[in-house]
Each structure stands twice: as structure tokens, then as C-alpha cells.
Amino acid sequence: MKPTVPRFLKNNLFTQGKKHLLLFLLLGTLAGCTSDNETKPIAAAQLLNVAYGNDPEQVYDIYLPEGRSSATKVMFLVHGGGWTSGDKEDMNYLVQILQISFPQYAIVNVEYRLATQSSPALPKQTDDIAAAVAHVESHYALAKNYGFLGASAGGHLSMLYAYQLDTQHRVKVVCNVVGPTDFNDPAYQENPAVQEYLPYITGGNNTPEYFTQASPVTHVNGQSPATIQFMGNADPLVPVTQGQRLKAQLDSFNVVNELNIYDAGHGDFSVADSRDVYAKLGVFLQTHL
């Protein structure tokens, strides 16, 4: 039996983003957006449920911008859901915001195989992300210059891919929104809510060594991508110590990073805080991607 997804995971910035979308669009686009009025010879394209593997869950949606070229950067979105639930549709509203704010980017919204106790999250979910990236690289003539944005479990997977598996350092920016960074953090590991999910991450291999390898913080080095984090100081699932531990590790390697903490729970940011998230994200992407 899969763990029940807490109510706050279903009522946060990511699953309820459509409610705020019109507000953000009326308030203006993300900071640093550029416009291009030149006529483009290549039309925009939207390809849904592109298969990158044999499993029905191994699909992605790709949004190709008008006038794309080998210089077109790519933004990957990775949904949350406690590794056991959720799907790429949860991130669709972010696709709309990014298309308006950064129309020059290609956007890839990734679906991955969900975890069960007999088929845990790792390494299959990071393998899926790697396979999706490889498929994009082999099928579209775009720049090998990537940003990743992940929410909750998707933040964990995005960081783990970027810090550990991206050996060619093509990921330039990672945005982690309320995602865990260090499974050896007692404040995280001893949380009763987390205990419900651990079998689906580890498959029962609950050793310090396994937690170390499964933690993004372990794989940070001097070549890690610029990282921006958004956390809530009342998060019942991912405590702020998670963001603080990652920031300390990134700082120790002089990796550009930001940690933004709000009076919020697990992503249930207020409208004002959500606006601030998008503004800071826009500046960070414009500067580092």
C-alpha cells in the first residue's frame, strides 16, 4: 500500500498553481525577460507524451520555441508527489509561465516511473531523467545547456541528477523547491511523515551509506551548477535544515547559490511569496542559464 499523499502536498504552489497563474501574468513576466520581434523561420511546436523508454510512464512533453536553433537552451521540469505519485501535468502551469517569461527556451516536462516497495525510486527515477535528457539530445538540435526545476521529490531527483549523473556538466542551473537534500539529517530522517516514504526510496536498504549516496548534498563539488532553493520554515515534511545543509555544502565549494525561506509549509506559499519566488527564479535563470 502506497503512503497517503498529505493534504498539504495537494494544496500548494505546484498543484494549485493555475489559481495564481492569471495574477502572475497580469503582474508581468519574470525579471530579465527579453523580447525578440524578428521574424522567425521556424514555427513553435508542442509534442506531448513523447516516449523515451518502453514503460508507459517514460514519456515527456516538449515545447519547442519559435525560431529555435542549436543555441536554444532547455529547461527541464520534474514533478513531485513523494516519489510514489504525481505526474507531469502537475507542472503544466509552470510551462505556461516559462513560455511567456522565457519564450526563447525549450521546455521539457518529464514523467518518470513511480516508486513501489518492490521497485523503489532509486536508481530508476534518476535513470529515467538521464534517459529523457539523452532522448532530447538525440532528437532535437538544441543547445546542451540545461536548467532543472523540481518540486518536492522532483527537487531531490533534479539535484541528484545534476550533481551526480551530469558528468559533462551540461546542467547550468538547478531550482529546488521544498525538495530534500540530505537523508542523513536527523530532523528529516526521524520525521514520522518521512518514515512512511523511506521504503519507497530505499527498498529497505536503510543504511547510513545508502542514505549518503541518495543525498544530493553528498555529490556537490566545485563544478556543481548554480543552485537556487525555496523552502518553508513550517514545512512538516522537509525541514529548513535540508536547505541549510545544502547551502553550507555549496558554499564550501564556492558554488553560486541562494536559499530563500518563507513563512510557509510544504510549498503552500502565499500569493505574495509565490510572486517573490517567480521574480527571484526569473533573475536567477536570466543570470546563470
Residue frames relative to the residue before (quaternion, step in Angstrom):
aa qw qx qy qz dx dy dz
M 1.0000 0.0000 0.0000 0.0000 0.00 0.00 0.00
K 0.3916 -0.7308 0.5088 0.2319 3.55 -0.77 1.02
P 0.5663 -0.5779 0.4470 0.3814 3.59 -1.15 0.52
T 0.4948 -0.6414 0.4975 0.3104 3.53 -1.12 0.69
V 0.4139 -0.6939 0.5238 0.2698 3.57 -0.84 0.93
P 0.4490 -0.7052 0.4692 0.2845 3.63 -0.62 1.08
R 0.6385 -0.5576 0.3744 0.3757 3.53 -1.17 0.64
F 0.6603 0.5242 -0.3333 0.4220 3.58 0.99 -0.81
L 0.5954 0.5475 -0.3783 0.4501 3.61 1.18 -0.31
K 0.6968 0.4529 -0.2672 0.4878 3.57 1.20 -0.49
N 0.7509 0.3317 -0.1776 0.5428 3.58 1.24 -0.23
N 0.4726 0.6650 -0.4496 0.3638 3.54 0.68 1.08
L 0.7938 -0.3289 0.2257 0.4590 3.53 -1.33 -0.10
F 0.7309 0.4727 -0.2442 0.4275 3.56 0.97 -0.85
T 0.7439 0.3740 -0.2401 0.4992 3.60 0.90 -0.78
Q 0.7406 0.3498 -0.2148 0.5319 3.58 1.21 -0.37
G 0.2813 0.8204 -0.4671 0.1725 3.57 1.27 0.30
K 0.5866 0.6016 -0.3819 0.3848 3.59 1.05 -0.64
K 0.6000 0.5818 -0.3665 0.4088 3.57 1.12 -0.63
H 0.7508 0.3761 -0.2019 0.5041 3.55 1.10 -0.71
L 0.4385 0.7398 -0.4483 0.2439 3.60 1.19 -0.29
L 0.6724 0.4985 -0.3159 0.4467 3.60 0.79 -0.98
L 0.6226 0.5473 -0.3459 0.4395 3.58 0.98 -0.81
F 0.6873 0.4834 -0.2949 0.4550 3.58 0.83 -0.98
L 0.6569 0.5045 -0.3245 0.4569 3.58 0.95 -0.77
L 0.6566 0.4977 -0.3120 0.4730 3.59 1.06 -0.73
L 0.6542 0.5170 -0.3106 0.4563 3.56 1.10 -0.67
G 0.6267 -0.5186 0.3451 0.4682 3.57 1.23 -0.29
T 0.5869 -0.5913 0.4276 0.3509 3.51 -1.27 0.31
L 0.6985 -0.4539 0.3396 0.4368 3.53 -1.32 0.20
A 0.6213 -0.5765 0.3828 0.3676 3.54 -1.13 0.70
G 0.8096 0.3174 -0.2227 0.4407 3.52 -1.15 0.72
C 0.4213 0.7137 -0.4692 0.3048 3.60 1.22 0.03
T 0.2067 -0.7740 0.5871 0.1164 3.55 -1.02 0.78
S 0.2864 -0.7432 0.5767 0.1817 3.56 -1.19 0.52
D 0.1043 -0.7807 0.6142 0.0490 3.53 -1.19 0.57
N 0.1546 -0.8389 0.5194 0.0497 3.56 -0.33 1.24
E 0.4381 0.7048 -0.4625 0.3120 3.55 1.27 0.08
T 0.5386 -0.6068 0.4741 0.3420 3.55 -1.15 0.59
K 0.2149 -0.7913 0.5644 0.0952 3.57 -0.84 1.00
P 0.4029 -0.7454 0.4769 0.2338 3.59 -0.80 0.92
I 0.7301 0.3721 -0.2246 0.5273 3.60 1.17 -0.46
A 0.3736 -0.7458 0.5104 0.2092 3.57 -0.74 1.06
A 0.5772 -0.5571 0.4681 0.3706 3.54 -1.27 0.46
A 0.0937 -0.7930 0.6010 0.0341 3.58 -1.18 0.61
Q 0.1507 -0.7626 0.6255 0.0661 3.52 -1.20 0.70
L 0.0180 -0.7988 0.6002 -0.0365 3.58 -0.62 1.16
L 0.1463 -0.8293 0.5382 0.0333 3.56 -0.52 1.21
N 0.8579 0.1134 -0.1108 0.4888 3.53 -1.22 0.73
V 0.1678 0.7761 -0.5747 0.1982 3.53 0.83 1.06
A 0.3443 -0.7588 0.5180 0.1933 3.59 -0.69 1.07
Y 0.0859 -0.7861 0.6100 0.0501 3.56 -0.92 0.94
G 0.7618 0.1598 -0.1229 0.6157 3.57 1.38 0.13
N 0.6645 -0.5426 0.3599 0.3668 3.56 -1.30 -0.01
D 0.6086 0.5573 -0.3549 0.4394 3.60 1.20 -0.41
P 0.5702 -0.6154 0.4124 0.3550 3.64 -0.97 0.73
E 0.6692 0.4930 -0.3039 0.4656 3.60 1.15 -0.53
Q 0.6073 0.5521 -0.3538 0.4487 3.59 1.25 -0.20
V 0.4034 0.6748 -0.5008 0.3621 3.54 0.39 1.33
Y 0.0756 -0.7698 0.6264 0.0966 3.53 -1.30 0.25
D 0.3371 -0.6629 0.6166 0.2583 3.52 -1.39 0.27
I 0.0744 -0.7949 0.6008 0.0401 3.58 -0.94 0.83
Y 0.1612 -0.7689 0.6172 0.0436 3.51 -0.98 1.00
L 0.1313 -0.8199 0.5570 0.0142 3.54 -0.38 1.31
P 0.3809 -0.7648 0.4692 0.2234 3.60 -0.66 1.02
E 0.6270 -0.5090 0.4381 0.3948 3.49 -1.32 0.32
G 0.8409 0.1921 -0.1348 0.4877 3.56 -1.07 0.73
R 0.2660 0.7950 -0.5097 0.1932 3.60 1.15 0.47
S 0.0403 -0.7816 0.6225 -0.0051 3.51 -1.27 0.53
S 0.7138 -0.4223 0.3269 0.4530 3.55 -1.28 -0.17
A 0.6351 0.5020 -0.3364 0.4811 3.58 1.29 0.00
T 0.4793 0.6893 -0.4245 0.3390 3.61 1.30 -0.02
K 0.3174 -0.7604 0.5420 0.1655 3.57 -0.68 1.13
V 0.3060 -0.7710 0.5439 0.1268 3.55 -1.20 0.62
M 0.1544 -0.7708 0.6144 0.0678 3.54 -0.96 0.98
F 0.1720 -0.7847 0.5915 0.0699 3.58 -0.72 1.13
L 0.1667 -0.7679 0.6134 0.0788 3.57 -1.02 0.91
V 0.0750 -0.7984 0.5975 -0.0002 3.58 -0.91 0.97
H 0.3459 -0.7857 0.4827 0.1733 3.58 -0.49 1.22
G 0.4225 -0.6756 0.5454 0.2601 3.52 -1.36 0.31
G 0.2521 0.7712 -0.5676 0.1397 3.52 -1.34 -0.39
G 0.6005 -0.6124 0.3544 0.3725 3.57 1.13 0.61
W 0.6006 -0.5910 0.3312 0.4247 3.60 1.19 0.56
T 0.7317 0.4446 -0.2157 0.4695 3.61 1.20 -0.46
S 0.7925 0.1735 -0.0768 0.5796 3.60 1.21 -0.29
G 0.5756 0.5805 -0.4480 0.3619 3.55 -1.34 -0.11
D 0.0415 -0.7799 0.6229 0.0449 3.56 -1.31 0.24
K 0.7247 -0.4706 0.2896 0.4117 3.53 -1.29 0.26
E 0.5539 0.6119 -0.4083 0.3900 3.61 1.11 -0.46
D 0.5542 0.6139 -0.3907 0.4040 3.61 1.18 -0.48
M 0.7275 0.4186 -0.2287 0.4932 3.59 1.18 -0.52
N 0.3807 0.7702 -0.4604 0.2234 3.61 1.24 0.01
Y 0.6420 0.5242 -0.3471 0.4389 3.60 0.97 -0.74
L 0.6218 0.5290 -0.3446 0.4634 3.60 1.13 -0.59
V 0.5636 0.5724 -0.3805 0.4581 3.55 1.15 -0.59
Q 0.6716 0.5040 -0.3025 0.4510 3.59 0.86 -0.96
I 0.6594 0.5050 -0.3119 0.4614 3.58 0.92 -0.87
L 0.6794 0.4851 -0.2950 0.4648 3.59 0.89 -0.91
Q 0.6263 0.5432 -0.3472 0.4382 3.59 1.00 -0.74
I 0.6918 0.4528 -0.2767 0.4898 3.57 1.00 -0.78
S 0.7345 0.4490 -0.2378 0.4499 3.56 0.90 -0.93
F 0.7881 0.1134 -0.0436 0.6035 3.57 1.10 -0.74
P 0.0540 -0.8596 0.5077 0.0208 3.59 0.55 1.13
Q 0.6133 0.5652 -0.3505 0.4261 3.59 1.23 -0.26
Y 0.6061 0.5675 -0.3561 0.4287 3.62 1.25 -0.21
A 0.3343 -0.6216 0.6501 0.2814 3.51 -1.35 0.38
I 0.1726 -0.7888 0.5855 0.0726 3.59 -1.03 0.79
V 0.0818 -0.7862 0.6124 0.0154 3.56 -0.90 0.99
N 0.1332 -0.7922 0.5948 0.0280 3.56 -0.60 1.20
V 0.1855 -0.8639 0.4669 0.0356 3.54 -0.18 1.38
E 0.1967 -0.7072 0.6685 0.1193 3.51 -1.15 0.88
Y 0.0432 -0.7983 0.6002 0.0227 3.59 -1.06 0.69
R 0.6328 -0.5427 0.3898 0.3912 3.56 -1.24 0.40
L 0.3852 -0.7397 0.5096 0.2117 3.56 -0.82 1.02
A 0.5167 -0.6719 0.4556 0.2720 3.53 -1.19 0.68
T 0.0606 -0.7236 0.6843 0.0675 3.50 -1.32 0.59
Q 0.6561 -0.5002 0.3540 0.4404 3.61 -1.18 0.19
S 0.6997 0.4405 -0.2777 0.4891 3.60 1.07 -0.61
S 0.7612 0.1973 -0.1250 0.6050 3.59 1.28 -0.29
P 0.1382 -0.8609 0.4850 0.0680 3.58 0.38 1.27
A 0.7242 -0.4793 0.3051 0.3908 3.51 -1.34 0.38
L 0.7995 0.2570 -0.1140 0.5309 3.55 0.90 -0.93
P 0.5908 -0.2126 -0.7761 -0.0587 1.44 -1.91 1.61
K 0.3912 0.7772 -0.4614 0.1732 3.61 1.20 -0.09
Q 0.6813 0.4995 -0.3212 0.4280 3.62 0.95 -0.75
T 0.6522 0.4564 -0.3263 0.5098 3.61 1.02 -0.62
D 0.5790 0.5512 -0.3719 0.4719 3.60 1.15 -0.54
D 0.6441 0.5221 -0.3199 0.4586 3.58 1.01 -0.81
I 0.6409 0.5079 -0.3335 0.4691 3.58 0.94 -0.81
A 0.6458 0.5153 -0.3188 0.4646 3.58 0.95 -0.87
A 0.6606 0.5026 -0.3064 0.4660 3.59 0.98 -0.83
A 0.6341 0.5192 -0.3315 0.4673 3.60 1.01 -0.75
V 0.6417 0.5115 -0.3227 0.4716 3.60 0.95 -0.85
A 0.6650 0.5085 -0.3054 0.4538 3.59 0.89 -0.93
H 0.6392 0.5247 -0.3244 0.4592 3.58 1.04 -0.79
V 0.6395 0.5120 -0.3227 0.4740 3.58 0.95 -0.84
E 0.6575 0.5248 -0.3120 0.4415 3.57 0.92 -0.90
S 0.7416 0.4368 -0.2330 0.4526 3.58 0.96 -0.83
H 0.7525 0.4127 -0.2103 0.4682 3.60 1.20 -0.36
Y 0.7742 0.2524 -0.1499 0.5607 3.61 1.18 -0.31
A 0.3875 -0.7311 0.5176 0.2178 3.57 -0.91 0.91
L 0.2656 0.7659 -0.5256 0.2581 3.56 0.46 1.29
A 0.6370 -0.5128 0.3974 0.4163 3.56 -1.28 0.23
K 0.3638 -0.6856 0.5805 0.2461 3.56 -1.13 0.64
N 0.4269 0.6435 -0.4615 0.4367 3.48 0.75 1.27
Y 0.0116 0.8802 -0.4640 0.0989 3.54 -0.01 1.36
G 0.1508 -0.7109 0.6730 0.1376 3.46 -1.38 0.51
F 0.1567 -0.7668 0.6142 0.1008 3.56 -1.19 0.59
L 0.0223 -0.7591 0.6505 0.0144 3.54 -1.10 0.82
G 0.0468 0.8103 -0.5798 0.0716 3.55 -0.66 1.14
A 0.2628 -0.7625 0.5772 0.1279 3.53 -1.11 0.80
S 0.8486 0.0115 -0.0409 0.5273 3.57 -0.89 1.02
A 0.8181 0.0187 0.0068 0.5748 3.64 -0.55 -1.06
G 0.6230 0.5444 -0.3342 0.4515 3.58 1.11 -0.64
G 0.6008 0.5376 -0.3526 0.4752 3.56 1.17 -0.53
H 0.6284 0.5282 -0.3205 0.4727 3.56 1.01 -0.85
L 0.6930 0.4765 -0.2835 0.4608 3.58 0.82 -0.98
S 0.6304 0.5377 -0.3344 0.4490 3.59 1.00 -0.79
M 0.6831 0.4768 -0.2861 0.4735 3.58 0.90 -0.92
L 0.6529 0.5170 -0.3280 0.4460 3.57 0.92 -0.87
Y 0.6399 0.4999 -0.3280 0.4827 3.59 1.00 -0.75
A 0.7070 0.4870 -0.2796 0.4299 3.58 0.76 -1.04
Y 0.7384 0.4273 -0.2387 0.4638 3.59 0.88 -0.89
Q 0.7841 0.3558 -0.1697 0.4793 3.59 1.00 -0.81
L 0.8138 0.3366 -0.1497 0.4494 3.57 0.70 -1.07
D 0.6279 0.5287 -0.3447 0.4555 3.59 1.15 -0.43
T 0.0487 -0.8590 0.5096 0.0002 3.55 0.51 1.20
Q 0.6772 0.4669 -0.2967 0.4851 3.60 1.21 -0.34
H 0.3964 -0.7748 0.4281 0.2435 3.56 1.37 0.20
R 0.2647 0.7732 -0.5238 0.2405 3.52 0.88 1.02
V 0.5991 0.5172 -0.3624 0.4923 3.58 1.23 -0.34
K 0.1802 -0.8167 0.5448 0.0604 3.56 -0.62 1.16
V 0.7931 0.1271 -0.0373 0.5945 3.58 1.16 -0.63
V 0.0448 -0.7564 0.6511 0.0431 3.56 -1.11 0.78
C 0.1216 -0.7596 0.6355 0.0659 3.55 -0.99 0.93
N 0.0913 -0.7936 0.6014 0.0100 3.56 -0.66 1.17
V 0.0527 -0.7863 0.6156 -0.0010 3.55 -0.67 1.14
V 0.8464 -0.1854 0.0419 0.4974 3.55 -0.52 1.34
G 0.4224 0.6940 -0.4804 0.3305 3.59 0.98 0.77
P 0.5033 -0.6557 0.4658 0.3158 3.62 -1.05 0.69
T 0.2274 -0.8063 0.5406 0.0768 3.54 -1.06 0.84
D 0.8076 0.1354 -0.0210 0.5736 3.58 1.14 -0.65
F 0.2495 -0.8093 0.5181 0.1199 3.56 -0.25 1.29
N 0.6280 0.5288 -0.3448 0.4551 3.62 1.21 -0.22
D 0.4544 0.6648 -0.4548 0.3805 3.58 1.27 0.04
P 0.4249 -0.7235 0.4713 0.2718 3.65 -0.52 1.10
A 0.6276 0.5513 -0.3435 0.4291 3.60 1.01 -0.73
Y 0.6856 0.4282 -0.2732 0.5216 3.58 1.21 -0.48
Q 0.7182 0.4958 -0.2679 0.4082 3.54 0.68 -1.14
E 0.7331 0.4239 -0.2312 0.4790 3.60 1.02 -0.77
N 0.4405 0.6837 -0.4601 0.3561 3.57 1.27 0.11
P 0.4728 -0.6971 0.4508 0.2953 3.64 -0.66 1.02
A 0.6271 0.5348 -0.3474 0.4473 3.60 1.02 -0.69
V 0.6538 0.5095 -0.3078 0.4671 3.56 1.06 -0.76
Q 0.5963 0.5957 -0.3632 0.3970 3.58 1.01 -0.79
E 0.6175 0.5646 -0.3374 0.4313 3.57 1.11 -0.67
Y 0.7270 0.4469 -0.2316 0.4671 3.56 1.12 -0.71
L 0.5390 0.6870 -0.3981 0.2810 3.58 1.07 -0.69
P 0.6447 0.5207 -0.3643 0.4249 3.69 0.85 -0.72
Y 0.6658 0.5038 -0.3006 0.4610 3.57 1.14 -0.59
I 0.6391 0.4878 -0.3180 0.5024 3.57 1.29 -0.28
T 0.8154 0.3243 -0.1122 0.4663 3.53 0.78 -1.11
G 0.3316 -0.7398 0.5153 0.2779 3.58 1.13 -0.54
G 0.7124 -0.4488 0.2449 0.4808 3.56 1.19 0.55
N 0.5701 0.5856 -0.3829 0.4307 3.59 1.26 -0.10
N 0.1122 0.8478 -0.5038 0.1219 3.55 0.63 1.20
T 0.2972 0.7505 -0.5281 0.2637 3.56 0.60 1.15
P 0.6215 -0.5393 0.3947 0.4087 3.61 -1.11 0.48
E 0.6313 0.5432 -0.3346 0.4409 3.58 1.04 -0.76
Y 0.6619 0.4876 -0.3097 0.4778 3.57 0.96 -0.83
F 0.6456 0.5164 -0.3230 0.4607 3.59 0.91 -0.89
T 0.6222 0.5438 -0.3408 0.4484 3.58 1.04 -0.76
Q 0.6955 0.4692 -0.2781 0.4678 3.59 0.84 -0.94
A 0.6896 0.4871 -0.2722 0.4617 3.58 1.10 -0.69
S 0.6217 0.5663 -0.3229 0.4342 3.58 1.29 -0.18
P 0.4776 -0.6813 0.4709 0.2931 3.62 -0.73 0.96
V 0.6075 0.5907 -0.3612 0.3893 3.59 0.99 -0.80
T 0.5994 0.5950 -0.3503 0.4050 3.58 1.12 -0.68
H 0.7710 0.4192 -0.1772 0.4455 3.55 0.97 -0.89
V 0.4012 0.7054 -0.4824 0.3298 3.58 1.26 0.24
N 0.1037 0.7667 -0.6313 0.0540 3.56 -1.09 0.77
G 0.7620 -0.4187 0.2567 0.4221 3.54 -1.29 0.00
Q 0.6998 0.4360 -0.2642 0.5003 3.58 1.24 -0.30
S 0.3782 0.7350 -0.4841 0.2871 3.58 1.25 0.20
P 0.5477 -0.6484 0.4167 0.3255 3.60 -1.07 0.68
A 0.6396 -0.4867 0.4250 0.4165 3.54 -1.29 0.36
T 0.1126 -0.8244 0.5546 -0.0133 3.55 -0.85 1.04
I 0.0559 -0.7681 0.6372 0.0285 3.55 -1.01 0.88
Q 0.1242 -0.8061 0.5780 0.0262 3.56 -0.93 0.98
F 0.1061 -0.7519 0.6480 0.0591 3.52 -1.26 0.66
M 0.0343 0.8158 -0.5697 0.0935 3.58 -0.59 1.20
G 0.3370 -0.7063 0.5793 0.2280 3.54 -1.35 0.30
N 0.4164 -0.7382 0.4694 0.2477 3.59 -0.87 0.88
A 0.7046 0.3624 -0.2676 0.5483 3.58 1.30 0.05
D 0.2718 0.7849 -0.5087 0.2263 3.57 1.18 0.57
P 0.3074 -0.7819 0.5112 0.1812 3.63 -0.59 1.07
L 0.7218 0.4330 -0.2418 0.4827 3.60 1.22 -0.25
V 0.7928 0.1309 -0.0502 0.5931 3.60 0.91 -0.89
P 0.2356 -0.8122 0.5150 0.1401 3.62 -0.11 1.23
V 0.6382 -0.5507 0.3745 0.3862 3.56 -1.20 0.50
T 0.5134 0.6328 -0.4289 0.3899 3.61 1.17 -0.34
Q 0.5740 0.5851 -0.3792 0.4294 3.58 1.15 -0.53
G 0.6860 0.4607 -0.2755 0.4911 3.57 0.89 -0.91
Q 0.6532 0.5254 -0.3103 0.4483 3.57 1.01 -0.82
R 0.6434 0.5165 -0.3260 0.4615 3.59 0.99 -0.76
L 0.6632 0.4832 -0.3157 0.4763 3.57 0.94 -0.82
K 0.6350 0.5299 -0.3420 0.4461 3.59 0.92 -0.82
A 0.6488 0.5218 -0.3255 0.4482 3.60 0.90 -0.87
Q 0.6670 0.4928 -0.3023 0.4700 3.58 0.99 -0.82
L 0.6488 0.5044 -0.3159 0.4741 3.58 0.96 -0.82
D 0.6386 0.5272 -0.3185 0.4614 3.57 0.99 -0.83
S 0.6489 0.5396 -0.3262 0.4259 3.59 0.98 -0.82
F 0.7238 0.3695 -0.2268 0.5368 3.58 1.23 -0.48
N 0.4494 -0.7166 0.4243 0.3232 3.58 1.32 0.22
V 0.3246 0.7232 -0.5286 0.3034 3.57 1.03 0.85
V 0.4971 -0.6494 0.4852 0.3095 3.59 -0.88 0.95
N 0.2278 0.7802 -0.5591 0.1638 3.60 -0.77 0.96
E 0.1547 -0.7498 0.6348 0.1045 3.52 -1.35 0.42
L 0.1100 -0.7486 0.6484 0.0842 3.55 -1.18 0.69
N 0.0639 -0.7991 0.5975 -0.0194 3.56 -0.65 1.19
I 0.0855 -0.8115 0.5780 -0.0110 3.57 -0.66 1.16
Y 0.1201 -0.8029 0.5836 0.0182 3.55 -0.89 1.04
D 0.5262 -0.5760 0.5088 0.3639 3.55 -1.31 0.32
A 0.4282 0.6834 -0.4481 0.3858 3.55 0.31 1.30
G 0.4950 -0.6221 0.5154 0.3198 3.50 -1.38 0.16
H 0.8020 -0.2525 0.2037 0.5016 3.55 -1.02 -0.86
G 0.8331 -0.1928 0.0635 0.5145 3.54 0.32 1.31
D 0.5459 0.6128 -0.4220 0.3851 3.61 1.18 0.02
F 0.0335 0.8355 -0.5425 0.0802 3.54 0.69 1.18
S 0.5320 -0.6005 0.4897 0.3414 3.53 -1.20 0.57
V 0.6797 -0.4615 0.3624 0.4402 3.56 -1.31 0.19
A 0.6592 0.5038 -0.3126 0.4625 3.58 0.94 -0.86
D 0.6731 0.4807 -0.2991 0.4758 3.58 0.94 -0.86
S 0.6211 0.5372 -0.3412 0.4574 3.58 1.03 -0.74
R 0.6231 0.5283 -0.3316 0.4719 3.55 1.02 -0.80
D 0.6544 0.5103 -0.3051 0.4673 3.58 1.00 -0.85
V 0.6019 0.5571 -0.3492 0.4532 3.59 1.05 -0.78
Y 0.7019 0.4696 -0.2790 0.4570 3.58 0.77 -1.02
A 0.6396 0.5264 -0.3331 0.4504 3.58 0.99 -0.77
K 0.6856 0.4717 -0.2833 0.4767 3.58 0.89 -0.95
L 0.6281 0.5250 -0.3368 0.4652 3.57 1.01 -0.75
G 0.6444 0.5387 -0.3233 0.4359 3.57 0.94 -0.86
V 0.6614 0.4939 -0.3018 0.4770 3.57 0.92 -0.90
F 0.6638 0.5192 -0.3075 0.4419 3.58 0.93 -0.92
L 0.6621 0.4898 -0.3080 0.4763 3.58 0.93 -0.87
Q 0.6561 0.5196 -0.3179 0.4456 3.57 0.89 -0.91
T 0.7058 0.4756 -0.2613 0.4553 3.58 1.02 -0.81
H 0.8418 0.2856 -0.0930 0.4485 3.58 0.81 -0.98
L 0.6727 0.4709 -0.3224 0.4710 3.63 1.17 -0.28
